[in-house]
Amino acid sequence: MLGTSTQNIPIKEITDIKEDTYYGWNRISFKFADKTYSFLYSGYGEFDYLKEHLMTEIMA
């Protein structure tokens, strides 16, 4: 099992945000500091939270 880590990512520095599907799973992904971050719908709420809050902030 991998350890957990936390990283603060300023919303203003996020680029290339998109929502799509990956092997039938809903996915939100974005780029920050030359890395791509992807979040798949898992049923624990993180996908819904990102979709509601992150995308709203970026589109504003």
VOPAGU-2260 file (C-alpha; in pm, 1 decimal, decimal comma):
REM VOPAGU-2260
SITE   aa  ch    i         X         Y         Z
SITE  MET   A    0       0,0       0,0       0,0
SITE  LEU   A    1     131,0     343,5     -86,7
SITE  GLY   A    2     150,1     616,2     172,0
SITE  THR   A    3     -65,8     922,4     137,4
SITE  SER   A    4      51,5    1272,7      65,3
SITE  THR   A    5    -105,5    1614,2      44,8
SITE  GLN   A    6     -28,4    1883,8    -207,8
SITE  ASN   A    7    -179,3    2231,1    -222,6
SITE  ILE   A    8    -254,1    2325,9    -582,0
SITE  PRO   A    9    -350,2    2687,3    -655,6
SITE  ILE   A   10    -661,3    2688,1    -875,1
SITE  LYS   A   11    -519,1    2969,6   -1089,2
SITE  GLU   A   12    -227,9    2741,8   -1190,5
SITE  ILE   A   13    -441,9    2448,9   -1310,2
SITE  THR   A   14    -457,6    2401,7   -1686,8
SITE  ASP   A   15    -620,0    2164,1   -1936,1
SITE  ILE   A   16    -908,6    2059,2   -1713,8
SITE  LYS   A   17   -1142,9    1808,3   -1872,6
SITE  GLU   A   18   -1417,0    1565,6   -1787,2
SITE  ASP   A   19   -1448,3    1239,4   -1977,7
SITE  THR   A   20   -1476,4     864,3   -1927,2
SITE  TYR   A   21   -1198,0     613,4   -1881,1
SITE  TYR   A   22   -1295,1     249,4   -1936,9
SITE  GLY   A   23   -1651,8     343,8   -1851,0
SITE  TRP   A   24   -1562,5     540,0   -1534,6
SITE  ASN   A   25   -1625,3     914,0   -1505,8
SITE  ARG   A   26   -1297,0    1102,0   -1485,4
SITE  ILE   A   27   -1183,2    1458,1   -1418,8
SITE  SER   A   28    -825,1    1541,4   -1504,6
SITE  PHE   A   29    -608,6    1851,6   -1511,0
SITE  LYS   A   30    -245,3    1957,6   -1539,5
SITE  PHE   A   31     -37,1    2133,7   -1278,8
SITE  ALA   A   32     340,2    2184,5   -1276,4
SITE  ASP   A   33     396,5    1952,9   -1574,8
SITE  LYS   A   34     203,6    1667,3   -1411,4
SITE  THR   A   35    -139,4    1530,7   -1498,6
SITE  TYR   A   36    -379,2    1457,9   -1213,5
SITE  SER   A   37    -674,9    1225,4   -1278,5
SITE  PHE   A   38    -965,1    1147,5   -1046,2
SITE  LEU   A   39   -1201,3     861,5   -1122,7
SITE  TYR   A   40   -1549,8     826,7    -981,5
SITE  SER   A   41   -1515,8     584,1    -691,0
SITE  GLY   A   42   -1836,6     638,9    -497,1
SITE  TYR   A   43   -1660,8     819,3    -211,0
SITE  GLY   A   44   -1755,4    1168,4    -328,2
SITE  GLU   A   45   -1427,7    1312,1    -452,2
SITE  PHE   A   46   -1536,5    1312,3    -817,7
SITE  ASP   A   47   -1864,4    1488,2    -737,4
SITE  TYR   A   48   -1684,7    1741,0    -515,6
SITE  LEU   A   49   -1430,8    1823,2    -785,8
SITE  LYS   A   50   -1695,4    1846,8   -1052,9
SITE  GLU   A   51   -1906,1    2084,2    -845,7
SITE  HIS   A   52   -1634,3    2300,9    -689,6
SITE  LEU   A   53   -1321,6    2282,3    -900,9
SITE  MET   A   54   -1483,4    2317,6   -1239,9
SITE  THR   A   55   -1706,8    2599,8   -1112,1
SITE  GLU   A   56   -1402,8    2791,4    -987,1
SITE  ILE   A   57   -1205,6    2746,4   -1307,0
SITE  MET   A   58   -1494,8    2838,1   -1534,0
SITE  ALA   A   59   -1567,1    3158,1   -1332,4
